């Protein structure tokens, strides 16, 4: 069945980005034509039509850092530990559909238990579940008792063990390798956020073995030393990149330049709760913490958007809420939209598949009420999501 989706305006994510009274023709999961509504309607009179006056068509959103195995509740880790895999899979399927409700057509899952996100990914691809495209890492590599050890990714730190651990993830069908280069805040009795968990040499082994299997590497790195080592090792993305040292923030300009020159992207992994950080750490530190993202972009480093969805109150159904941080930092709306669509697609190796409204790409689209180019918050008013050619009506709008 052919679909014709039209709206008052369409933002394509390309250089010729805006089409007034625009439409998209979809067939067999692909975008086959893009242009003025009148022209496409005349060329495809038999298409099933979705018309949205007062709305905007955009590329489907890409959330580049989520954890489907966590439920975003008050105690997500305890809930995970208390759940058998069948129960866990049911919750993950629900959260995948919540992501679609928010206009998200691709997510990168950066840490699950027992490869459950891979199982959800495959069920969505087979049409057995409703959800976005999923890139899945499986259990993240961590040291014994290290950050997120409860996901099952603990590994010995000798070269053979590290290579075997990467190879196992390739055998499992992972799309990327996640390594906890530094500690994190949600794991009791583990290394502090600023402390490194792997040496530079160990990270280089992980990157080298991942490349042998054709897999990118995402490095969780809060600490400045961990960021430095991850960049030198040649990871694909640095997650969080908060520049923490034992005495506070420690931004390193030579490392930033190395990221820029090598094309390493940063995914901040900050949720809709960004505005509450000042109450926790103080307003001055919160400003510096958020400003680091502007510093990276001004230095030419690619920054993509992820929310760490699954952590406490980092929900899957409000991706738009997280984008307010970038508006607060002074990014214009079109740049923010690119960061959440075409730039994210390029960073994740999906640029020839999704991220723009262009003939030949997969039909990943979102239709929102209003105009997010004028009011970014309109991005939360989702009327229709089309993921890989399949329409999905958000349940809140039904």
N, C-alpha and C positions, 0 to 999 in steps of 0.2 A: 504494500500500500504506500502510495506517495502522500507526503504531508506538505502542506503549504502554511507556513507560519508568518503572519504579518503583524505589524505594529506601527504606531505613530512614528517611531524612529528606530534605527538599528545602528548599533556601534559594533563595527566588525573587528576592531583590534588591529587594523592595517593602517597604512599611511593614508589611504582614502577611507577614513574611518567612519564617517557618519552618512547614513542614507535616510532621508526623510521619507515617511510613508513607505517603509521598506519591507521586504519579504525574503524568506528563505525557503527553497524547495528541497525536500529531503526524500531520498529513496534508498531503501536497503541499507539504512544506517549511515549513509553518506550525504553530505551537502552537495547537491548537484547544480544549484543555481542560486545566485544572490543578486538582488536588484530592487527596482521599484515594484510596489505591489501590483499595479495595473498590468505591467508587462508579464510578470510571473503568473498572475492569475489567468491571463489570456493564453499563456503557453501550456498551462496544466489545468484545464477545466475539470478533470476527473479527480484531482487531488483532494484529500480530506483537509478542510481548511480550519485553521485556528486564527481568529482575528482579534487583536487586542488594541482597541482605541485607547489613547492616553498612556500607552505602555512603551517600553524599550526592550528590544532584543539585544542580547549580548552573548559573547562566548560563555560557555559554562565555566564556573569558577573552579579553581584548583587550590585545595587546602594541602599544603606541602608537608605538614607534620601533624599526624593524628595517632591515636592509640585506640582502635576499635575495641580492644579487650578491656578497657577501663570505662566505667559507666558515668563519670563526671559527677558522681554523688559525693556525699560528705566524707566517705571513707572508701575511695575506689580500690585501694590496694587490698584492704580487708575483704571487700566484696569479691574481688578476683580470687583471692586465696580460698574463699569459702565456696567457690563455684566449681562444679564438675564441668568438663569440656562441653557436654551437650547443652547445659544451661548457659554456659558462656557463649556458645555459638548463637543461641537464640537472641541473647542480648546484643551481640555484635551485629546480627542481621537487622535488628531494630535500629541501631545507631547508624548503620549504613543508609537506611531509608531516611532517617532524620537529616543526614547530610544532603540527600537529594532534595528534601523539603526546603533546604536553604539555598538551592541553586548550585550546589557543588557537584560537579560531574566527574571529578578526579580527586582522589585522596592518596597520599603517600603514608602508609602505616609504618611507623618506625619502631616497632617493638610489640610483639604479642607473646602468648604462651603456646608452645607446642605447634607453631605454624598455623594457628587458627585463622589468622587474617588471610593466609594463602588459601585456605579452604573456602572462606567467604568470597575471596576474589574469584575463584574458579566457579563457584555456584552462581555468582552474578554473571560471569561470562557465558555460562551455559543457559542463562535465562531462568534459573530456578529460584533466584532471589532478586528483589528489587534493590538496586544500589548503584553507586557511582563506579567508574573504573578504579581499581585498587592496585597500587604498587605496594608490595609487601616485603618487609625485611625479615620476618620471623623473629626468633629470640635474639636480642642484641648481645653482642660480645661484651662481657664484663669480667672483672677479676672475682675471685672467690670472696663472697660477702660484699661485693661492690654494688654500685648503683644498679637497681633493678635486677638484682640476682634472682628474685622470685619469678622472673620470666623464663628461667632455665638456661640462660646463656653463659653461665660461668665457664671459664676456660683457663687452662694452665698457660703460662706466659712464655714457654719455650717455642722455638720456631716451628717445630713439627706439629705441636698441638694447635698453634694459631692457624697454620695452613689447613690442617684437618677440619678445624671448626668452620673456616670459610667454605671449604669444599662441601661440608655437610649442608650448609645453607644453599649452595648451588644445587645439590641433589634434591633438597626439599622443594626447590622451585622458586626461591626468593628472587625478587626483582632488584634488590639492593642489599648491601651489607651495612648494618648499623653497629658502630662501636662506641662504647661509653669511654671516651678518652679522658674525661674528668669525672669527679663525683657529682652527685645531684641532691636535690633538696627533699625528695619524697622517700628516701630509703634510710631508715634508722640504722645507726651504728656503721654506716658506710663512710668512705672518704668524704671530706668536705667538698663543697662545690668547686672550690678553687684548686683542689689537689688533683694531680694527674694520676690516672689509674694504669696507663700503659706508657712505656718509654717511646722516644722517637723511633728507635730501631724496631720496636715491636709494631708500631703503627705502619712503618714502611713494609714490614712483612705482610700485614693484613691488606694493605693497598695492593701490593704486588700480586698476592694470591687472588684477590678479587678481580684484578685486571685479567689474570689468566682465565677466569671464568666469565669474563665479559660483564662484570657487575660493578656499578658505581659504589662509592663508600660515603656514608653519611656519618660524621663524627659529632657526637654529643660533646660539647666542649664549653664549659663555663670558665675554666681557669685560663689565664693568659699563657702559662707554660703549655697547657694542653692544646690551646689554639695554635701556638707557634709550632709545636711538634706535628700537629695534624696537617697544617699548611705545608710544612717542609716534606711531609710524607706524600703529599699529592692527593688528598681526599677530594671528593667531588663537591660536597657541601659541608659547611660548618653549622651545626645546629646550636642556637642560642647566642654564641659568641659574645658573652657578657663581660669578658676582660677582667675577671676577678683574680685578685692576689690576696695574700694573707692580711694585707693592710688596706684593702679596698680595691677600687678599679685601677687597672693598669693597662690602658690602651697602648698598643705598640705600632707606631706608624710604619716601620719597615715590614712588619707582618701584613699590615693592610695593603701596602704596595705589592707585596708578593701575591696576595689573594687576587688583586686586580690583574696583575700581569699573567697569572696562571689560569684565570677564569674560574676560580673557586667561588661559588655562591654562598651567601649566608641566608639561613632561614631562622628568623628570630624566635619563632615558637611562642608567641604571646597571644593570650586569649582576649576575650571581651573585658576581662577584669583589669586591664592595663591601668585604668584611671585610679584604681585603688592602691597602687604601689606606694604612693607617698605616705599613706597612713601607716604603712608597715615599716618602711626603711627611712622615712624622712623625705621631704619634698626636694631638697637639694640633690640627694643621691638619686632619687627617682628621675629628676630632670637629666642628670648625667647618664643614667642608665638608658633612658629613651633616646637621648641625643646621639648615642653611639650609632644608631641606625642611620641618622642623617649624615654622620661623619663618614660612614662606610659608603653611602651612595655618592656623597660629594667627592670621595676619593676614587670613584669609578668602579666600586665593587658591586656586583649584582646582588640585590636583596630580594628574596621571594617571601611569600607570606604563608605561615602555618600557625596553628593555634594551640598545638599540644592538646587537642581535643581528647577528652577522656579523663584528664586530671580534674580535681575538684572544681566544679562550676565552670569548667571549660567545655561547654556543650557543643554538640554537633549541629544543632539547628539554628545557630546564630553566627555564621561566618562573618556576616556584614558588621556585627558589633565589634569584631576585632579590628576591622579596617579603620575605625575611628582614630586609632593611635597614629596612623600615618597622616590623616587629615590634621590632627593636632600638631604634628611635626612640620606641617606646611607643604606637604606634597600635594600637587593638584590632583583632582579627581581622576583625570585620564591616566596619569602616571600610576596611581593606586590600582586602577582597573587593569593596566598592563601587568603590574607586579603579580596580580592574582589570576592572570589568564595567560597571555602569550609569553611573558618572561618566565613564568613558572614552568610552562610547557617546555620551553627551550632548556631550562636548567635541569629538568627531569628527563631529558632525552625524548620528549614527546612532541617536539615542534612540528614534525611532519605528519602528526596524527590529530592534534587538537590545539586549542588555545586561541583560535581565530575563527571568524565566520567567513570561510573561503571555500569555494568549490573544490572537491576532492578530499577534504578533511572529514573526519568523523563528525556526525551531527551531534555535537555537545553544545547545547544552547540553554540559556535561561531568559525568561521573559519576566520583567518586573514592572510594577505599577509606578508611573512617574518617570523621572529622568535622573539617574544616578550621576550623570555628568554635571548636573546642576546641584543636586542634593545627594550626597553619597549615601545617606541613610535610606534612600529609596531602594537601594540594593537589597534591603531586607524584606521588601514587599513582593515576594515571589508569587507569580501567578501560574507559571508553568516551567518545568524543567524537562529538557529532552537530553537523555543520556544515551549515547551511541545509537541514536535514532528512535529511541523508545520514549514516548511522552509519559510524564509523571506529574500528576496534579498534587501539589502540597496539601497535606491533610488539614492543616490549619486554615487553608483557603477553600476547602471543599464545602 
